[in-house]
């Protein structure tokens, strides 16, 4: 599977963060075709993915068929926001992760997302979020993918404060690569997916995990000579150096619920800049 440059950079940052954690049990919310779950499984984690779109869930099962056969992974075709579906997933997990999911939820769904996370996390568990960022970059892809919003650092902090969660780490990703490629990306998306404007928000969201945009999500195999984690390592270093950039197009956040017995975390704002 070939990923676009921005996705490769996100995955490299996630690997870096996972290396600081002891592998345990995870849930991926909005698993799509299962490639992020595959990354976690390769890092020694075990867990489950939940995906509302049946075609994407079937593909996730195929991508991770070996882990499923070994009993270290399962795919649930259902909605994370429905208690009956969430009840099929493990409790007391160490990690809940979602990539490009939260922006598809309205404000009520956004709150419900974290309520469900709190029900499934163990006491020391955390959530990892990757969301589209830089509100000024709102464009055709957001419209056609069924987004309600892009996030700013301030919005992430305010959201977590409002629901009583602690922000433990926050970084901007893919800068400046995705910013430079944004005009080209928008042209490719408009050319391939303009017809989706006739779809409902739910339909746009359902199809967002299995998009086929030539040059963006459908990439010729020969491009793998350039689009890989070895050749892009210098850009990953640049991403690390620029993770405080306010115009980064992706935000990576780690957070967890605040339990009554938790001591105040005076260092949280500093940790969020690491």
BADRENGU-959610 format. One record per residue (C-alpha): residue number from 1; residue in one letter; x, y, z. Coordinates in pm, 1 decimal, always signed. Layout:
N
+-----+----+----------+----------+----------+
!   i ! aa !     east !    north !       up !
+-----+----+----------+----------+----------+
! NUM !  a !        X !        Y !        Z !
...
+-----+----+----------+----------+----------+
END
This chain:
274
+-----+----+----------+----------+----------+
!   i ! aa !     east !    north !       up !
+-----+----+----------+----------+----------+
!   1 !  x !     +0.0 !     +0.0 !     +0.0 !
!   2 !  x !   +142.5 !   +338.6 !   -104.3 !
!   3 !  x !    +49.8 !   +636.7 !   +111.6 !
!   4 !  x !    +60.3 !  +1004.7 !    +12.7 !
!   5 !  x !   +339.1 !  +1219.4 !   +164.0 !
!   6 !  x !   +126.6 !  +1365.3 !   +442.7 !
!   7 !  x !     +6.8 !  +1023.8 !   +556.0 !
!   8 !  x !   +362.5 !   +888.2 !   +557.8 !
!   9 !  x !   +474.1 !  +1176.6 !   +779.4 !
!  10 !  x !   +181.5 !  +1121.7 !  +1017.1 !
!  11 !  x !   +265.9 !   +753.5 !  +1045.1 !
!  12 !  x !   +631.4 !   +830.3 !  +1115.0 !
!  13 !  x !   +535.0 !  +1063.8 !  +1397.8 !
!  14 !  x !   +294.0 !   +809.0 !  +1540.4 !
!  15 !  x !   +565.8 !   +542.0 !  +1536.9 !
!  16 !  x !   +789.5 !   +782.8 !  +1727.7 !
!  17 !  x !   +525.4 !   +837.0 !  +1994.3 !
!  18 !  x !   +432.6 !   +468.7 !  +2020.3 !
!  19 !  x !   +798.4 !   +387.0 !  +2086.2 !
!  20 !  x !   +755.3 !   +569.0 !  +2419.9 !
!  21 !  x !   +461.7 !   +351.1 !  +2524.6 !
!  22 !  x !   +442.8 !     -6.0 !  +2645.9 !
!  23 !  x !   +229.7 !   -204.9 !  +2398.4 !
!  24 !  x !   -107.3 !   -308.6 !  +2529.2 !
!  25 !  x !   -466.5 !   -321.4 !  +2406.6 !
!  26 !  x !   -609.2 !    -63.9 !  +2166.5 !
!  27 !  x !   -925.3 !    +34.4 !  +1986.3 !
!  28 !  x !   -909.2 !   +220.1 !  +1657.0 !
!  29 !  x !  -1221.0 !   +428.5 !  +1598.2 !
!  30 !  x !  -1304.6 !   +475.4 !  +1231.7 !
!  31 !  x !  -1058.9 !   +207.6 !  +1124.6 !
!  32 !  x !  -1120.9 !   +262.3 !   +753.6 !
!  33 !  x !   -932.7 !     -1.3 !   +558.3 !
!  34 !  x !   -727.9 !   -102.1 !   +862.6 !
!  35 !  x !   -385.8 !    +36.9 !   +776.6 !
!  36 !  x !   -340.6 !   +232.0 !  +1100.1 !
!  37 !  x !   -445.4 !    -73.7 !  +1298.5 !
!  38 !  x !   -182.0 !   -267.9 !  +1104.0 !
!  39 !  x !    +81.9 !    -18.3 !  +1218.3 !
!  40 !  x !    -19.2 !    -67.7 !  +1582.5 !
!  41 !  x !    -19.6 !   -444.9 !  +1544.8 !
!  42 !  x !   +329.6 !   -432.9 !  +1393.9 !
!  43 !  x !   +443.7 !   -238.4 !  +1702.6 !
!  44 !  x !   +329.4 !   -518.7 !  +1934.3 !
!  45 !  x !    -19.0 !   -393.1 !  +2024.9 !
!  46 !  x !   -335.3 !   -603.4 !  +2010.2 !
!  47 !  x !   -689.4 !   -481.8 !  +1984.8 !
!  48 !  x !   -988.1 !   -400.7 !  +1768.2 !
!  49 !  x !  -1108.3 !   -160.2 !  +1504.2 !
!  50 !  x !  -1460.5 !    -26.5 !  +1464.7 !
!  51 !  x !  -1574.4 !    +99.0 !  +1124.7 !
!  52 !  x !  -1924.2 !   +209.1 !  +1021.9 !
!  53 !  x !  -1878.0 !   +154.9 !   +648.3 !
!  54 !  x !  -1927.6 !   -214.9 !   +564.3 !
!  55 !  x !  -1698.2 !   -213.0 !   +258.9 !
!  56 !  x !  -1416.6 !    -49.4 !   +454.6 !
!  57 !  x !  -1464.7 !   -289.2 !   +746.9 !
!  58 !  x !  -1437.3 !   -584.3 !   +510.2 !
!  59 !  x !  -1116.5 !   -441.7 !   +366.8 !
!  60 !  x !   -977.2 !   -386.3 !   +719.1 !
!  61 !  x !  -1042.1 !   -753.0 !   +793.5 !
!  62 !  x !   -854.5 !   -852.2 !   +478.9 !
!  63 !  x !   -558.7 !   -622.1 !   +547.4 !
!  64 !  x !   -525.7 !   -763.6 !   +901.1 !
!  65 !  x !   -633.2 !  -1121.6 !   +834.5 !
!  66 !  x !   -320.0 !  -1273.9 !   +991.6 !
!  67 !  x !   -371.6 !  -1084.4 !  +1318.1 !
!  68 !  x !   -739.3 !  -1184.1 !  +1317.7 !
!  69 !  x !   -643.5 !  -1549.1 !  +1266.8 !
!  70 !  x !   -401.9 !  -1522.7 !  +1560.9 !
!  71 !  x !   -669.6 !  -1371.0 !  +1784.4 !
!  72 !  x !   -486.9 !  -1040.9 !  +1832.7 !
!  73 !  x !   -728.4 !   -823.5 !  +1633.0 !
!  74 !  x !  -1094.2 !   -801.0 !  +1541.8 !
!  75 !  x !  -1304.1 !   -569.4 !  +1326.3 !
!  76 !  x !  -1649.3 !   -449.7 !  +1432.7 !
!  77 !  x !  -1873.3 !   -310.7 !  +1160.0 !
!  78 !  x !  -2074.2 !    -49.9 !  +1348.7 !
!  79 !  x !  -2091.4 !   +298.6 !  +1496.5 !
!  80 !  x !  -1868.5 !   +402.5 !  +1785.7 !
!  81 !  x !  -2142.8 !   +634.5 !  +1908.0 !
!  82 !  x !  -2398.2 !   +355.8 !  +1947.4 !
!  83 !  x !  -2373.3 !   +189.5 !  +2292.0 !
!  84 !  x !  -2479.8 !   -148.0 !  +2151.1 !
!  85 !  x !  -2195.7 !   -144.1 !  +1898.8 !
!  86 !  x !  -1939.9 !    -12.3 !  +2146.4 !
!  87 !  x !  -2043.6 !   -289.7 !  +2382.8 !
!  88 !  x !  -1890.3 !   -540.4 !  +2144.5 !
!  89 !  x !  -1546.4 !   -388.5 !  +2199.9 !
!  90 !  x !  -1302.7 !   -450.7 !  +2487.4 !
!  91 !  x !  -1305.8 !   -243.6 !  +2807.3 !
!  92 !  x !  -1011.2 !   -112.8 !  +3009.4 !
!  93 !  x !   -796.1 !    -64.3 !  +2700.1 !
!  94 !  x !   -467.7 !   +122.8 !  +2709.6 !
!  95 !  x !   -516.1 !   +327.8 !  +2395.8 !
!  96 !  x !   -794.7 !   +458.0 !  +2173.0 !
!  97 !  x !   -676.6 !   +606.9 !  +1846.7 !
!  98 !  x !   -855.3 !   +776.4 !  +1559.5 !
!  99 !  x !   -720.1 !   +938.6 !  +1245.6 !
! 100 !  x !   -935.1 !  +1192.9 !  +1061.4 !
! 101 !  x !  -1254.2 !  +1096.7 !  +1244.6 !
! 102 !  x !  -1349.5 !  +1367.1 !  +1496.5 !
! 103 !  x !  -1406.8 !  +1632.1 !  +1228.4 !
! 104 !  x !  -1688.0 !  +1417.4 !  +1081.9 !
! 105 !  x !  -1897.8 !  +1455.0 !  +1399.6 !
! 106 !  x !  -2130.3 !  +1739.7 !  +1488.5 !
! 107 !  x !  -2088.6 !  +1900.1 !  +1831.2 !
! 108 !  x !  -2312.5 !  +1646.8 !  +2003.1 !
! 109 !  x !  -2129.1 !  +1359.5 !  +1836.5 !
! 110 !  x !  -1795.9 !  +1514.1 !  +1929.1 !
! 111 !  x !  -1892.3 !  +1504.9 !  +2297.6 !
! 112 !  x !  -2035.2 !  +1153.8 !  +2265.3 !
! 113 !  x !  -1706.3 !  +1037.3 !  +2110.8 !
! 114 !  x !  -1517.4 !  +1121.6 !  +2430.7 !
! 115 !  x !  -1791.4 !   +982.7 !  +2656.1 !
! 116 !  x !  -1755.5 !   +649.2 !  +2478.7 !
! 117 !  x !  -1376.1 !   +669.0 !  +2508.5 !
! 118 !  x !  -1403.6 !   +720.9 !  +2884.5 !
! 119 !  x !  -1618.4 !   +406.6 !  +2907.3 !
! 120 !  x !  -1357.9 !   +190.4 !  +2734.0 !
! 121 !  x !  -1028.8 !   +330.7 !  +2864.9 !
! 122 !  x !   -844.7 !   +183.5 !  +3158.6 !
! 123 !  x !   -743.3 !   +422.4 !  +3434.5 !
! 124 !  x !   -400.2 !   +483.9 !  +3280.3 !
! 125 !  x !   -530.1 !   +477.2 !  +2923.2 !
! 126 !  x !   -508.6 !   +758.9 !  +2675.6 !
! 127 !  x !   -653.8 !   +877.3 !  +2347.7 !
! 128 !  x !   -455.1 !   +966.5 !  +2037.4 !
! 129 !  x !   -624.6 !  +1197.3 !  +1789.4 !
! 130 !  x !   -513.0 !  +1303.8 !  +1444.1 !
! 131 !  x !   -736.6 !  +1576.2 !  +1301.8 !
! 132 !  x !   -725.7 !  +1825.4 !  +1013.9 !
! 133 !  x !   -595.7 !  +2161.1 !  +1131.8 !
! 134 !  x !   -557.0 !  +2524.4 !  +1028.6 !
! 135 !  x !   -908.0 !  +2663.1 !   +997.7 !
! 136 !  x !   -789.8 !  +2903.2 !   +725.5 !
! 137 !  x !   -712.5 !  +2602.8 !   +503.2 !
! 138 !  x !  -1079.5 !  +2495.2 !   +483.8 !
! 139 !  x !  -1145.8 !  +2391.0 !   +124.4 !
! 140 !  x !  -1301.7 !  +2156.8 !   -126.9 !
! 141 !  x !  -1164.1 !  +1840.7 !    +34.9 !
! 142 !  x !  -1328.0 !  +1925.4 !   +367.0 !
! 143 !  x !  -1660.2 !  +1979.8 !   +192.5 !
! 144 !  x !  -1646.5 !  +1659.4 !    -12.6 !
! 145 !  x !  -1517.2 !  +1442.5 !   +273.3 !
! 146 !  x !  -1803.6 !  +1543.2 !   +503.5 !
! 147 !  x !  -1611.3 !  +1753.2 !   +756.7 !
! 148 !  x !  -1783.4 !  +1980.5 !  +1006.4 !
! 149 !  x !  -1467.1 !  +2166.7 !  +1098.8 !
! 150 !  x !  -1091.2 !  +2197.4 !  +1103.6 !
! 151 !  x !   -921.7 !  +2230.6 !  +1440.2 !
! 152 !  x !   -691.4 !  +2487.3 !  +1592.8 !
! 153 !  x !   -471.4 !  +2432.0 !  +1896.1 !
! 154 !  x !   -700.9 !  +2658.7 !  +2093.5 !
! 155 !  x !  -1012.1 !  +2463.0 !  +1992.2 !
! 156 !  x !   -852.2 !  +2131.4 !  +2094.6 !
! 157 !  x !   -755.8 !  +2271.3 !  +2434.4 !
! 158 !  x !  -1095.9 !  +2429.6 !  +2492.6 !
! 159 !  x !  -1276.7 !  +2110.6 !  +2394.6 !
! 160 !  x !  -1071.1 !  +1895.0 !  +2630.8 !
! 161 !  x !  -1099.0 !  +2147.3 !  +2914.7 !
! 162 !  x !  -1476.6 !  +2159.6 !  +2872.0 !
! 163 !  x !  -1514.2 !  +1782.9 !  +2907.8 !
! 164 !  x !  -1264.1 !  +1748.9 !  +3191.7 !
! 165 !  x !   -984.1 !  +1581.9 !  +2998.0 !
! 166 !  x !   -610.3 !  +1646.3 !  +3026.5 !
! 167 !  x !   -407.7 !  +1735.0 !  +2718.7 !
! 168 !  x !    -69.9 !  +1562.4 !  +2749.8 !
! 169 !  x !    +86.3 !  +1621.1 !  +2409.5 !
! 170 !  x !     +5.8 !  +1838.5 !  +2108.7 !
! 171 !  x !   +197.4 !  +1878.0 !  +1783.7 !
! 172 !  x !   +140.1 !  +2009.4 !  +1434.5 !
! 173 !  x !   +229.0 !  +1758.7 !  +1162.9 !
! 174 !  x !   +315.8 !  +1746.7 !   +791.5 !
! 175 !  x !   +436.1 !  +2108.4 !   +783.2 !
! 176 !  x !   +552.1 !  +2243.0 !   +540.6 !
! 177 !  x !   +509.2 !  +1951.4 !   +296.1 !
! 178 !  x !   +128.6 !  +1935.2 !   +299.6 !
! 179 !  x !   +101.6 !  +2315.1 !   +282.3 !
! 180 !  x !   +309.2 !  +2322.0 !    -34.6 !
! 181 !  x !   +106.1 !  +2039.5 !   -186.8 !
! 182 !  x !   -233.8 !  +2176.1 !    -83.2 !
! 183 !  x !   -319.0 !  +2357.5 !   -411.3 !
! 184 !  x !   -237.7 !  +2043.1 !   -612.1 !
! 185 !  x !   -430.0 !  +1826.6 !   -366.9 !
! 186 !  x !   -738.8 !  +2046.4 !   -397.3 !
! 187 !  x !   -728.4 !  +2029.4 !   -777.4 !
! 188 !  x !   -699.2 !  +1649.5 !   -774.0 !
! 189 !  x !   -984.2 !  +1615.3 !   -525.6 !
! 190 !  x !  -1210.8 !  +1852.1 !   -718.0 !
! 191 !  x !  -1145.4 !  +1664.5 !  -1042.0 !
! 192 !  x !  -1210.4 !  +1318.6 !   -894.0 !
! 193 !  x !  -1480.4 !  +1382.6 !   -633.8 !
! 194 !  x !  -1683.7 !  +1689.5 !   -730.0 !
! 195 !  x !  -1985.4 !  +1461.2 !   -776.3 !
! 196 !  x !  -1992.7 !  +1399.7 !   -399.2 !
! 197 !  x !  -2144.1 !  +1743.1 !   -345.3 !
! 198 !  x !  -2479.2 !  +1578.4 !   -422.7 !
! 199 !  x !  -2434.9 !  +1333.0 !   -133.2 !
! 200 !  x !  -2548.3 !  +1378.7 !   +225.0 !
! 201 !  x !  -2295.2 !  +1444.5 !   +500.1 !
! 202 !  x !  -2338.6 !  +1085.9 !   +620.3 !
! 203 !  x !  -2273.9 !   +947.8 !   +271.8 !
! 204 !  x !  -1964.6 !  +1164.2 !   +229.1 !
! 205 !  x !  -1834.4 !  +1044.1 !   +564.9 !
! 206 !  x !  -1905.1 !   +678.6 !   +484.5 !
! 207 !  x !  -1706.9 !   +694.3 !   +161.8 !
! 208 !  x !  -1417.4 !   +899.1 !   +302.8 !
! 209 !  x !  -1229.6 !   +589.5 !   +421.8 !
! 210 !  x !  -1209.9 !   +433.9 !    +74.7 !
! 211 !  x !  -1137.1 !   +723.1 !   -155.7 !
! 212 !  x !   -982.1 !   +679.4 !   -498.2 !
! 213 !  x !   -826.6 !  +1010.8 !   -604.4 !
! 214 !  x !   -565.7 !   +958.1 !   -880.8 !
! 215 !  x !   -236.2 !  +1112.0 !   -773.8 !
! 216 !  x !   -346.9 !  +1154.9 !   -411.9 !
! 217 !  x !   -490.1 !   +831.4 !   -269.3 !
! 218 !  x !   -440.3 !   +616.1 !   -580.9 !
! 219 !  x !    -68.1 !   +634.9 !   -646.3 !
! 220 !  x !   +132.5 !   +445.8 !   -914.2 !
! 221 !  x !   +361.5 !   +176.6 !   -772.2 !
! 222 !  x !   +669.2 !   +342.0 !   -922.3 !
! 223 !  x !   +616.9 !   +634.7 !   -683.6 !
! 224 !  x !   +716.1 !   +401.7 !   -401.5 !
! 225 !  x !  +1079.5 !   +473.6 !   -492.0 !
! 226 !  x !  +1023.3 !   +820.5 !   -346.5 !
! 227 !  x !   +721.0 !   +781.8 !   -120.9 !
! 228 !  x !   +861.3 !   +572.6 !   +161.4 !
! 229 !  x !   +981.3 !   +631.1 !   +515.7 !
! 230 !  x !  +1350.2 !   +604.9 !   +421.9 !
! 231 !  x !  +1357.4 !   +869.8 !   +150.2 !
! 232 !  x !  +1118.3 !  +1093.0 !   +345.0 !
! 233 !  x !  +1315.7 !  +1080.0 !   +669.6 !
! 234 !  x !  +1466.9 !  +1428.4 !   +613.8 !
! 235 !  x !  +1113.7 !  +1563.9 !   +576.8 !
! 236 !  x !  +1021.3 !  +1387.6 !   +899.2 !
! 237 !  x !  +1306.1 !  +1570.9 !  +1072.6 !
! 238 !  x !  +1175.0 !  +1895.3 !   +924.2 !
! 239 !  x !   +829.6 !  +1805.1 !  +1052.7 !
! 240 !  x !   +972.9 !  +1758.2 !  +1402.1 !
! 241 !  x !  +1148.0 !  +2093.1 !  +1386.7 !
! 242 !  x !   +827.4 !  +2264.9 !  +1272.9 !
! 243 !  x !   +575.4 !  +2086.2 !  +1496.4 !
! 244 !  x !   +490.7 !  +2416.3 !  +1663.0 !
! 245 !  x !   +385.2 !  +2574.0 !  +1330.9 !
! 246 !  x !    +40.7 !  +2732.0 !  +1363.9 !
! 247 !  x !    -40.9 !  +2667.5 !   +998.8 !
! 248 !  x !    +30.9 !  +2292.3 !  +1011.1 !
! 249 !  x !   -252.7 !  +2108.0 !   +836.3 !
! 250 !  x !   -270.2 !  +1818.6 !  +1084.8 !
! 251 !  x !   -281.6 !  +1821.1 !  +1463.4 !
! 252 !  x !   -169.9 !  +1524.6 !  +1672.6 !
! 253 !  x !   -300.5 !  +1514.9 !  +2029.8 !
! 254 !  x !   -270.0 !  +1279.0 !  +2324.9 !
! 255 !  x !   -518.2 !  +1317.9 !  +2608.4 !
! 256 !  x !   -684.3 !  +1125.2 !  +2887.4 !
! 257 !  x !   -977.3 !  +1174.6 !  +3123.5 !
! 258 !  x !   -909.9 !  +1346.1 !  +3453.4 !
! 259 !  x !  -1009.3 !  +1120.1 !  +3739.9 !
! 260 !  x !  -1098.5 !  +1273.4 !  +4078.0 !
! 261 !  x !   -784.6 !  +1134.2 !  +4240.8 !
! 262 !  x !   -554.7 !  +1278.9 !  +3975.3 !
! 263 !  x !   -316.3 !  +1546.8 !  +4095.3 !
! 264 !  x !   -321.6 !  +1874.1 !  +3900.6 !
! 265 !  x !    -79.6 !  +1859.3 !  +3611.8 !
! 266 !  x !   +100.6 !  +2193.5 !  +3622.8 !
! 267 !  x !   +341.0 !  +2072.4 !  +3354.3 !
! 268 !  x !    +68.7 !  +1986.6 !  +3104.8 !
! 269 !  x !   +107.7 !  +2299.2 !  +2889.6 !
! 270 !  x !   +482.3 !  +2243.4 !  +2862.9 !
! 271 !  x !   +438.7 !  +1874.1 !  +2789.3 !
! 272 !  x !   +196.8 !  +1962.1 !  +2515.0 !
! 273 !  x !   +475.8 !  +2140.4 !  +2330.5 !
! 274 !  x !   +724.2 !  +1851.9 !  +2342.4 !
+-----+----+----------+----------+----------+
END
